[in-house]
Amino acid sequence: MAIERTLSMLKPDAVKNNITGKINSYIESSELKIIAQKMMLLTKKQAELFYEIHKDRSFFLELVEFMTSGPVIVQVLVGENAVSKYRQIMGATDPKQAEKGTIRGDFADDISENRVHGSDSLENARKEIAFFFAECELV
Ligand code: CMP
């Protein structure tokens, strides 16, 4: 099995609702390790660039507004098949379809405020990690 890195983001709703520790416990109970973590307030420009792939979607403006509405925590997770493993731990993008026992299934109820983001491919994980972290910050 391949050891991978993936980007995780605990969104403004997770920070506002004071559940970042609970979310980290889901991550740490899996075999993934948090090797970098920082809290930051995204600028509009950063949110637009990060979600550029969705720029033509109807929800883009709402997404950028939400992602800049308060601090987020960006993290780098490492482990075997980290990209797909974290997506399993997060649960489906739409919390209504997410299984119990997943982060979204247990803590979210709205697709636009779904508590967490995780990279959807190894290629995007590399890009998203480089978006937020310098290599020397990954310990
Ligand atoms: P995320 O995994 O961060 O990737 C893109 C985000 O866009 C997604 O989680 C949702 O928060 C948001 N999103 C996706 N589809 C919709 C939708 N139909 N309406 C509102 N927000 C959406």
Residues whose N, C-alpha, C, O or C-beta is under 5 A from the ligand:
A	BS01	CMP	F59 L63 I111 S112 N114 V116 H117 G118
